[in-house]
């Protein structure tokens, strides 16, 4: 059984960032849980969130289905009229996978949530 968690960080929305969603994800993100992650991302985009932060700081494993979800998030933002996706990642093995798949050329990677939020604030 896969260990996994995901939750919305509502504090960011309460601080006035109404077009921003922060999803905090942890554990192993694989084929079993990728549909849950996809649903949460799609829900945020449909709710009008155009700037997304995926905090993967507590993710210990990511597979190809999760990579597809992240790439799909970029496509969904484009379909919705544009937006930005920032990924927070500190686990070296997960970072390595993101780099090997060249996802880091499509998605901004950051070492902290604060760094990601700052980058999205500057992007407008």
DSSP file (Angstrom, degrees, kcal/mol; ACC not computed):
  #  RESIDUE AA STRUCTURE BP1 BP2  ACC     N-H-->O    O-->H-N    N-H-->O    O-->H-N    TCO  KAPPA ALPHA  PHI   PSI    X-CA   Y-CA   Z-CA
    1    1 A X              0   0    0      0, 0.0     2,-0.3     0, 0.0     0, 0.0   0.000 360.0 360.0 360.0 138.3    0.0    0.0    0.0
    2    2 A X        -     0   0    0     25,-0.0     2,-0.5     1,-0.0    27,-0.0  -0.596 360.0-137.4 -81.8 135.5    1.3    3.5   -0.9
    3    3 A X        +     0   0    0     -2,-0.3    25,-3.5     2,-0.0     2,-0.3  -0.839  43.3 148.5 -91.0 126.2    1.8    6.1    1.8
    4    4 A X  E     -A   27   0A   0     -2,-0.5     2,-0.3    23,-0.3    23,-0.2  -0.993  23.9-179.6-158.2 145.6    0.5    9.4    0.5
    5    5 A X  E     +A   26   0A   0     21,-2.0    21,-2.4    -2,-0.3     2,-0.3  -0.987   1.4 179.5-146.6 154.2   -1.1   12.6    1.7
    6    6 A X  E     +A   25   0A   0     -2,-0.3     2,-0.3    19,-0.2    19,-0.2  -0.974   8.9 162.9-150.2 137.0   -2.4   15.8    0.1
    7    7 A X  E     -A   24   0A   0     17,-2.0    17,-3.1    -2,-0.3     2,-0.4  -0.990  35.5-112.1-151.8 158.1   -4.0   18.9    1.5
    8    8 A X  E     -A   23   0A   0     -2,-0.3     2,-1.2    15,-0.2    15,-0.2  -0.720  21.1-137.2 -88.3 137.0   -4.7   22.5    0.5
    9    9 A X    >>  +     0   0    0     13,-2.8     3,-0.9    -2,-0.4     4,-0.6  -0.776  26.2 178.6 -92.2  92.0   -2.9   25.3    2.4
   10   10 A X  H 3>  +     0   0    0     -2,-1.2     4,-2.2     1,-0.2     3,-0.2   0.685  65.4  78.9 -70.5 -19.6   -5.8   27.6    2.8
   11   11 A X  H 3> S+     0   0    0      1,-0.2     4,-1.2     2,-0.2    -1,-0.2   0.868  89.9  54.9 -58.6 -37.4   -3.8   30.2    4.7
   12   12 A X  H <4>S+     0   0    0     -3,-0.9     5,-1.3     1,-0.2     3,-0.4   0.910 108.3  47.8 -63.8 -42.2   -2.3   31.5    1.5
   13   13 A X  H ><5S+     0   0    0     -4,-0.6     3,-1.6     1,-0.2    -1,-0.2   0.895 108.4  55.4 -65.1 -39.6   -5.8   32.1    0.0
   14   14 A X  H 3<5S+     0   0    0     -4,-2.2    -1,-0.2     1,-0.3    -2,-0.2   0.757  97.4  65.0 -64.7 -24.2   -6.9   33.9    3.2
   15   15 A X  T 3<5S-     0   0    0     -4,-1.2    -1,-0.3    -3,-0.4    -2,-0.2   0.309 128.9 -89.1 -85.2  10.6   -3.9   36.3    2.9
   16   16 A X  T < 5S+     0   0    0     -3,-1.6     2,-1.4     1,-0.1    -3,-0.2   0.483  89.9 125.2 103.3   3.0   -5.4   37.7   -0.3
   17   17 A X    > < +     0   0    0     -5,-1.3     3,-1.5     1,-0.2    -1,-0.1  -0.620  27.6 165.6 -92.6  76.9   -3.9   35.5   -3.0
   18   18 A X  T 3  S+     0   0    0     -2,-1.4    -1,-0.2     1,-0.3    -5,-0.1   0.660  72.0  49.1 -74.5 -15.8   -7.3   34.6   -4.5
   19   19 A X  T 3  S+     0   0    0     -3,-0.2    32,-2.5    30,-0.1    31,-1.7   0.233  98.7  90.7-102.8  15.1   -5.9   33.2   -7.8
   20   20 A X  E <   - b   0  51A   0     -3,-1.5     2,-0.4    29,-0.2    32,-0.2  -0.895  50.3-174.0-115.8 138.0   -3.4   31.0   -6.0
   21   21 A X  E     - b   0  52A   0     30,-2.3    32,-2.7    -2,-0.4     2,-0.5  -0.996   7.1-161.5-126.9 137.3   -3.6   27.5   -4.7
   22   22 A X  E     - b   0  53A   0     -2,-0.4   -13,-2.8   -13,-0.3     2,-0.5  -0.974   7.0-170.4-118.3 117.5   -1.0   25.7   -2.7
   23   23 A X  E     -Ab   8  54A   0     30,-2.9    32,-3.1    -2,-0.5     2,-0.6  -0.936   8.4-155.2-108.2 125.7   -1.2   21.9   -2.6
   24   24 A X  E     -Ab   7  55A   0    -17,-3.1   -17,-2.0    -2,-0.5     2,-0.4  -0.892  16.8-176.6-103.2 124.1    1.0   20.1   -0.1
   25   25 A X  E     +A    6   0A   0     30,-2.7    33,-0.9    -2,-0.6     2,-0.3  -0.920   4.3 173.7-124.2 143.8    1.8   16.6   -1.1
   26   26 A X  E     +Ab   5  58A   0    -21,-2.4   -21,-2.0    -2,-0.4    33,-0.3  -0.979  38.6  24.9-147.9 161.4    3.8   13.9    0.7
   27   27 A X  E    S-Ab   4  59A   0     31,-2.7    33,-2.5    -2,-0.3    34,-1.1  -0.637 104.2 -14.6  92.2-146.2    4.8   10.3    0.6
   28   28 A X  E     - b   0  61A   0    -25,-3.5     2,-0.9    -2,-0.3    34,-0.2  -0.864  54.6-160.3-101.2 121.7    4.9    8.2   -2.6
   29   29 A X  E     + b   0  62A   0     32,-2.9    34,-1.8    -2,-0.6    37,-0.3  -0.854  38.1 134.8-104.6 100.3    3.3    9.7   -5.6
   30   30 A X  S >> S-     0   0    0     -2,-0.9     4,-2.3    32,-0.2     3,-0.7  -0.539  71.4 -63.9-132.0-166.1    2.7    6.8   -8.0
   31   31 A X  T 34 S+     0   0    0      1,-0.2     4,-0.5     2,-0.2    -2,-0.0   0.755 126.3  57.3 -60.8 -26.4    0.0    5.3  -10.2
   32   32 A X  T 34 S+     0   0    0      1,-0.2    -1,-0.2     2,-0.1     4,-0.2   0.881 120.0  25.4 -71.3 -38.2   -2.3    4.6   -7.2
   33   33 A X  T X> S+     0   0    0     -3,-0.7     4,-1.8     1,-0.1     3,-0.7   0.567  95.4  90.8-107.1 -11.0   -2.5    8.1   -6.0
   34   34 A X  H 3X S+     0   0    0     -4,-2.3     4,-2.8     1,-0.2     5,-0.2   0.862  83.8  58.3 -55.9 -38.1   -1.8   10.2   -9.1
   35   35 A X  H 3> S+     0   0    0     -4,-0.5     4,-2.4     1,-0.2    -1,-0.2   0.881 104.8  51.4 -60.7 -35.0   -5.5   10.3  -10.0
   36   36 A X  H <> S+     0   0    0     -3,-0.7     4,-2.1     2,-0.2    -1,-0.2   0.924 111.1  47.2 -64.6 -43.9   -6.2   12.0   -6.6
   37   37 A X  H  X S+     0   0    0     -4,-1.8     4,-2.3     2,-0.2    -2,-0.2   0.931 111.3  51.3 -62.9 -45.0   -3.5   14.6   -7.3
   38   38 A X  H  X S+     0   0    0     -4,-2.8     4,-2.8     1,-0.2     5,-0.2   0.925 109.3  50.7 -57.6 -46.3   -4.9   15.2  -10.8
   39   39 A X  H  X S+     0   0    0     -4,-2.4     4,-2.6     1,-0.2    -1,-0.2   0.905 110.2  49.4 -60.1 -42.1   -8.4   15.7   -9.4
   40   40 A X  H  X S+     0   0    0     -4,-2.1     4,-2.0     2,-0.2    -1,-0.2   0.897 112.7  47.1 -66.1 -39.6   -7.1   18.3   -6.9
   41   41 A X  H  X S+     0   0    0     -4,-2.3     4,-2.3     2,-0.2    -2,-0.2   0.941 113.6  47.3 -66.2 -47.4   -5.2   20.2   -9.5
   42   42 A X  H  X S+     0   0    0     -4,-2.8     4,-2.7     1,-0.2     5,-0.2   0.904 110.6  53.1 -61.7 -41.4   -8.1   20.2  -11.9
   43   43 A X  H  X S+     0   0    0     -4,-2.6     4,-1.6    -5,-0.2    -1,-0.2   0.919 109.1  49.1 -59.5 -44.2  -10.4   21.3   -9.1
   44   44 A X  H  <>S+     0   0    0     -4,-2.0     5,-2.4     2,-0.2    -2,-0.2   0.915 112.3  47.6 -62.5 -43.1   -8.1   24.3   -8.3
   45   45 A X  H ><5S+     0   0    0     -4,-2.3     3,-1.7     1,-0.2    -2,-0.2   0.919 111.2  50.2 -66.1 -42.8   -7.9   25.4  -11.9
   46   46 A X  H 3<5S+     0   0    0     -4,-2.7    -1,-0.2     1,-0.3    -2,-0.2   0.781 104.2  60.4 -65.1 -25.8  -11.7   25.1  -12.4
   47   47 A X  T 3<5S-     0   0    0     -4,-1.6    -1,-0.3    -5,-0.2    -2,-0.2   0.399 128.3 -97.9 -81.9   3.5  -12.1   27.2   -9.2
   48   48 A X  T < 5S+     0   0    0     -3,-1.7     2,-0.6     1,-0.3    -3,-0.2   0.547  73.7 147.2  95.5   7.4  -10.2   30.0  -10.9
   49   49 A X      < +     0   0    0     -5,-2.4    -1,-0.3    -6,-0.2   -29,-0.2  -0.683  13.7 168.8 -79.2 120.7   -6.7   29.4   -9.5
   50   50 A X        +     0   0    0    -31,-1.7    34,-2.6    -2,-0.6     2,-0.5   0.497  64.2  60.1-110.9  -9.2   -4.2   30.4  -12.1
   51   51 A X  E    S-bc  20  84A   0    -32,-2.5   -30,-2.3    32,-0.2     2,-0.4  -0.978  70.7-175.0-120.4 117.8   -1.1   30.3  -10.0
   52   52 A X  E     -bc  21  85A   0     32,-2.9    34,-2.9    -2,-0.5     2,-0.5  -0.924  14.2-166.8-118.1 136.0   -0.4   26.8   -8.5
   53   53 A X  E     -bc  22  86A   0    -32,-2.7   -30,-2.9    -2,-0.4     2,-0.7  -0.988   4.3-165.4-116.5 122.8    2.2   25.8   -6.0
   54   54 A X  E     -bc  23  87A   0     32,-2.7    34,-2.8    -2,-0.5     2,-1.1  -0.930   9.3-156.2-105.5 109.1    2.8   22.1   -5.5
   55   55 A X  E     +bc  24  88A   0    -32,-3.1   -30,-2.7    -2,-0.7     3,-0.3  -0.751  22.7 166.9 -90.2 101.7    4.8   21.6   -2.4
   56   56 A X  E >   +     0   0A   0     32,-2.9     3,-2.1    -2,-1.1    34,-0.3   0.066  34.3 122.3 -99.9  22.0    6.5   18.2   -2.8
   57   57 A X  E 3  S+     0   0A   0      1,-0.3    -1,-0.2    32,-0.2   -31,-0.1   0.812  79.6  42.6 -55.9 -32.6    8.9   18.7    0.0
   58   58 A X  E 3  S+b   26   0A   0    -33,-0.9   -31,-2.7    -3,-0.3     2,-0.4   0.247  86.7 115.2-100.7  12.7    7.7   15.6    1.8
   59   59 A X  E <   +b   27   0A   0     -3,-2.1    35,-0.2   -33,-0.3   -31,-0.2  -0.708  36.9 178.6 -83.2 129.9    7.5   13.5   -1.4
   60   60 A X  E     +     0   0A   0    -33,-2.5     2,-0.3    -2,-0.4   -32,-0.2   0.569  66.7  22.3-106.4 -13.7    9.9   10.5   -1.3
   61   61 A X  E     -b   28   0A   0    -34,-1.1   -32,-2.9    32,-0.0     2,-0.3  -0.987  56.8-176.9-154.8 142.8    9.1    8.9   -4.6
   62   62 A X  E     -b   29   0A   0     -2,-0.3   -32,-0.2   -34,-0.2     2,-0.2  -0.994  10.7-165.0-142.0 135.2    7.5   10.0   -7.9
   63   63 A X     >  -     0   0    0    -34,-1.8     4,-1.9    -2,-0.3     3,-0.3  -0.486  41.3 -85.7-113.2-173.7    6.8    7.8  -10.9
   64   64 A X  H  > S+     0   0    0      1,-0.2     4,-2.2     2,-0.2     5,-0.1   0.808 123.4  57.1 -65.5 -30.6    5.9    8.4  -14.5
   65   65 A X  H  > S+     0   0    0      2,-0.2     4,-1.7     1,-0.2    -1,-0.2   0.896 108.0  48.0 -67.6 -36.9    2.2    8.7  -13.9
   66   66 A X  H  > S+     0   0    0     -3,-0.3     4,-2.3   -37,-0.3    -2,-0.2   0.877 108.4  54.3 -68.7 -37.3    2.9   11.6  -11.5
   67   67 A X  H  X S+     0   0    0     -4,-1.9     4,-2.5     1,-0.2     5,-0.2   0.917 107.6  51.7 -59.8 -42.4    5.2   13.2  -14.0
   68   68 A X  H  X S+     0   0    0     -4,-2.2     4,-2.5     1,-0.2    -2,-0.2   0.869 107.0  52.8 -61.4 -37.6    2.3   13.0  -16.4
   69   69 A X  H  X S+     0   0    0     -4,-1.7     4,-1.8     2,-0.2    -1,-0.2   0.916 110.1  47.7 -64.4 -43.1    0.0   14.7  -13.9
   70   70 A X  H  X S+     0   0    0     -4,-2.3     4,-1.3     2,-0.2    -2,-0.2   0.921 114.1  45.8 -65.2 -43.8    2.5   17.6  -13.5
   71   71 A X  H  X S+     0   0    0     -4,-2.5     4,-1.7     1,-0.2    -1,-0.2   0.892 111.5  53.8 -64.4 -38.7    2.9   18.0  -17.3
   72   72 A X  H  X S+     0   0    0     -4,-2.5     4,-2.7     1,-0.2    -1,-0.2   0.825 101.0  59.8 -64.6 -31.9   -0.9   17.8  -17.6
   73   73 A X  H  X S+     0   0    0     -4,-1.8     4,-2.2     2,-0.2    -1,-0.2   0.897 104.1  50.0 -63.1 -40.2   -1.3   20.6  -15.0
   74   74 A X  H  X S+     0   0    0     -4,-1.3     4,-2.1     2,-0.2    -1,-0.2   0.923 111.9  48.1 -62.9 -43.9    0.7   22.9  -17.3
   75   75 A X  H  X S+     0   0    0     -4,-1.7     4,-2.5     1,-0.2    -2,-0.2   0.903 110.3  51.7 -63.5 -41.8   -1.5   21.9  -20.2
   76   76 A X  H  X S+     0   0    0     -4,-2.7     4,-1.7     2,-0.2    -1,-0.2   0.893 108.8  50.8 -63.9 -39.6   -4.7   22.5  -18.2
   77   77 A X  H  <>S+     0   0    0     -4,-2.2     5,-3.0     2,-0.2    -1,-0.2   0.915 110.5  49.6 -63.2 -42.0   -3.5   25.9  -17.2
   78   78 A X  H ><5S+     0   0    0     -4,-2.1     3,-1.6     1,-0.2    -2,-0.2   0.925 110.1  50.4 -61.2 -44.6   -2.8   26.7  -20.8
   79   79 A X  H 3<5S+     0   0    0     -4,-2.5    -1,-0.2     1,-0.3    -2,-0.2   0.824 107.0  55.8 -61.5 -32.1   -6.3   25.5  -21.7
   80   80 A X  T 3<5S-     0   0    0     -4,-1.7    -1,-0.3    -5,-0.2    -2,-0.2   0.398 134.6 -84.8 -83.9   3.3   -7.8   27.7  -19.0
   81   81 A X  T < 5S-     0   0    0     -3,-1.6    -3,-0.2    -4,-0.2    -2,-0.2   0.515  82.2 -55.7 107.7   6.8   -6.2   30.8  -20.5
   82   82 A X      < +     0   0    0     -5,-3.0     2,-0.3    -6,-0.2    -4,-0.1  -0.245  61.5 154.6 110.5 162.1   -2.7   30.7  -18.9
   83   83 A X        -     0   0    0     -2,-0.1     2,-0.4     2,-0.0   -32,-0.2  -0.962  35.3 -91.6 163.7-174.6   -1.2   30.5  -15.5
   84   84 A X  E     -c   51   0A   0    -34,-2.6   -32,-2.9    -2,-0.3     2,-0.5  -0.978  18.5-161.3-133.6 142.2    1.9   29.4  -13.7
   85   85 A X  E     -c   52   0A   0     -2,-0.4    23,-1.2   -34,-0.2     2,-0.4  -0.990   9.9-175.7-122.8 125.4    2.9   26.2  -11.9
   86   86 A X  E     -cd  53 108A   0    -34,-2.9   -32,-2.7    -2,-0.5     2,-0.5  -0.973   9.0-156.4-120.1 135.8    5.7   26.2   -9.3
   87   87 A X  E     -cd  54 109A   0     21,-2.9    23,-2.7    -2,-0.4     2,-0.6  -0.947   4.0-153.0-115.9 128.4    6.9   23.0   -7.7
   88   88 A X  E     +cd  55 110A   0    -34,-2.8   -32,-2.9    -2,-0.5     2,-0.4  -0.881  27.1 164.1 -97.6 124.4    8.7   22.9   -4.4
   89   89 A X        +     0   0    0     21,-2.6   -32,-0.2    -2,-0.6    -2,-0.0  -0.984  21.4 161.4-147.3 130.6   11.0   19.9   -4.1
   90   90 A X        +     0   0    0     -2,-0.4     2,-0.5   -34,-0.3   -33,-0.1   0.534  49.7 101.4-121.7 -14.8   13.9   19.2   -1.7
   91   91 A X     >  -     0   0    0    -35,-0.3     4,-2.7   -32,-0.2     3,-0.3  -0.638  63.5-147.0 -79.6 120.5   14.3   15.4   -2.0
   92   92 A X  H  > S+     0   0    0     -2,-0.5     4,-2.5     1,-0.2    -1,-0.2   0.852  95.2  51.8 -59.5 -39.4   17.3   14.8   -4.3
   93   93 A X  H  > S+     0   0    0      2,-0.2     4,-1.8     1,-0.2    -1,-0.2   0.895 112.3  46.3 -66.4 -38.0   16.0   11.6   -5.8
   94   94 A X  H  > S+     0   0    0     -3,-0.3     4,-2.4     2,-0.2    -2,-0.2   0.920 112.3  50.8 -68.8 -43.4   12.7   13.3   -6.8
   95   95 A X  H  X S+     0   0    0     -4,-2.7     4,-2.1     1,-0.2    -2,-0.2   0.904 107.9  53.9 -57.8 -41.7   14.6   16.3   -8.1
   96   96 A X  H  X S+     0   0    0     -4,-2.5     4,-2.9    -5,-0.2    -1,-0.2   0.908 108.4  48.4 -61.2 -42.8   16.7   13.9  -10.2
   97   97 A X  H  X S+     0   0    0     -4,-1.8     4,-2.2     1,-0.2     6,-0.3   0.915 110.0  51.8 -64.5 -42.6   13.6   12.3  -11.7
   98   98 A X  H  <>S+     0   0    0     -4,-2.4     5,-1.5     1,-0.2     6,-1.3   0.865 114.3  44.0 -62.0 -35.4   12.2   15.7  -12.6
   99   99 A X  H ><5S+     0   0    0     -4,-2.1     3,-1.3     3,-0.2    -2,-0.2   0.903 110.4  53.0 -76.0 -42.0   15.5   16.7  -14.3
  100  100 A X  H 3<5S+     0   0    0     -4,-2.9    -2,-0.2     1,-0.3    -1,-0.2   0.885 111.2  47.3 -60.6 -38.7   15.9   13.4  -16.1
  101  101 A X  T 3<5S-     0   0    0     -4,-2.2    -1,-0.3    -5,-0.2    -2,-0.2   0.470 111.0-124.9 -82.0  -0.8   12.4   13.7  -17.6
  102  102 A X  T X 5S+     0   0    0     -3,-1.3     3,-1.6    -5,-0.1     4,-0.3   0.646  71.3 133.1  65.0  17.2   13.2   17.4  -18.5
  103  103 A X  G >>< +     0   0    0     -5,-1.5     4,-2.5    -6,-0.3     3,-1.7   0.792  60.9  69.9 -65.8 -26.0   10.1   18.5  -16.6
  104  104 A X  G 34 S+     0   0    0     -6,-1.3    -1,-0.3     1,-0.3     5,-0.2   0.635  90.5  61.2 -67.1 -11.7   12.3   21.1  -15.0
  105  105 A X  G <4 S+     0   0    0     -3,-1.6    -1,-0.3     1,-0.1    -2,-0.2   0.612 115.0  32.6 -85.7 -12.7   12.4   22.9  -18.4
  106  106 A X  T <4 S+     0   0    0     -3,-1.7     2,-0.4    -4,-0.3    -2,-0.2   0.679 120.1  48.3-110.5 -29.9    8.6   23.3  -18.3
  107  107 A X  S  < S-     0   0    0     -4,-2.5     2,-0.4   -23,-0.1    -1,-0.2  -0.942  83.0-119.8-120.9 134.3    7.9   23.8  -14.6
  108  108 A X  E     -d   86   0A   0    -23,-1.2   -21,-2.9    -2,-0.4     2,-0.4  -0.591  28.7-152.9 -72.9 125.3    9.8   26.1  -12.2
  109  109 A X  E     -d   87   0A   0     -2,-0.4     2,-0.3    -5,-0.2   -21,-0.2  -0.831  14.9-176.7-101.3 139.0   11.4   24.1   -9.4
  110  110 A X  E     -d   88   0A   0    -23,-2.7   -21,-2.6    -2,-0.4     3,-0.1  -0.945  30.7-140.2-134.8 154.1   12.1   25.8   -6.1
  111  111 A X  S    S+     0   0    0     -2,-0.3     2,-0.3   -23,-0.2   -23,-0.1   0.553  87.5  25.7 -90.7 -10.0   13.8   24.7   -2.8
  112  112 A X  S  > S-     0   0    0      1,-0.1     4,-1.9   -25,-0.1     5,-0.1  -0.988  73.1-121.3-149.5 157.5   11.2   26.3   -0.5
  113  113 A X  H  > S+     0   0    0     -2,-0.3     4,-2.8     1,-0.2     5,-0.2   0.878 114.4  56.0 -64.9 -37.8    7.6   27.4   -0.5
  114  114 A X  H  > S+     0   0    0      1,-0.2     4,-2.3     2,-0.2    -1,-0.2   0.904 106.8  49.5 -61.7 -41.5    8.6   30.9    0.2
  115  115 A X  H  > S+     0   0    0      2,-0.2     4,-2.2     1,-0.2    -1,-0.2   0.908 112.1  48.3 -62.9 -42.8   10.8   31.0   -2.9
  116  116 A X  H  X S+     0   0    0     -4,-1.9     4,-2.3     2,-0.2    -2,-0.2   0.917 111.6  49.1 -64.6 -44.4    8.0   29.6   -5.1
  117  117 A X  H  X S+     0   0    0     -4,-2.8     4,-2.2     1,-0.2    -2,-0.2   0.893 110.9  50.7 -63.9 -39.9    5.5   32.1   -3.7
  118  118 A X  H  X S+     0   0    0     -4,-2.3     4,-2.1    -5,-0.2    -1,-0.2   0.914 110.1  49.7 -62.3 -43.6    7.9   35.0   -4.4
  119  119 A X  H  X S+     0   0    0     -4,-2.2     4,-1.6     1,-0.2    -2,-0.2   0.905 112.4  47.2 -63.8 -41.6    8.5   33.8   -7.9
  120  120 A X  H  X S+     0   0    0     -4,-2.3     4,-0.8     2,-0.2    -1,-0.2   0.862 109.4  54.1 -69.4 -34.5    4.8   33.6   -8.6
  121  121 A X  H >< S+     0   0    0     -4,-2.2     3,-0.5     1,-0.2    -1,-0.2   0.899 109.9  47.3 -64.2 -40.1    4.2   37.0   -7.1
  122  122 A X  H 3< S+     0   0    0     -4,-2.1    -1,-0.2     1,-0.2    -2,-0.2   0.832 106.8  57.4 -69.2 -32.1    6.8   38.5   -9.4
  123  123 A X  H 3<        0   0    0     -4,-1.6    -1,-0.2    -5,-0.2    -2,-0.2   0.688 360.0 360.0 -72.3 -17.3    5.2   36.7  -12.4
  124  124 A X    <<        0   0    0     -4,-0.8    -3,-0.2    -3,-0.5    -2,-0.1   0.458 360.0 360.0  86.7 360.0    1.9   38.4  -11.6
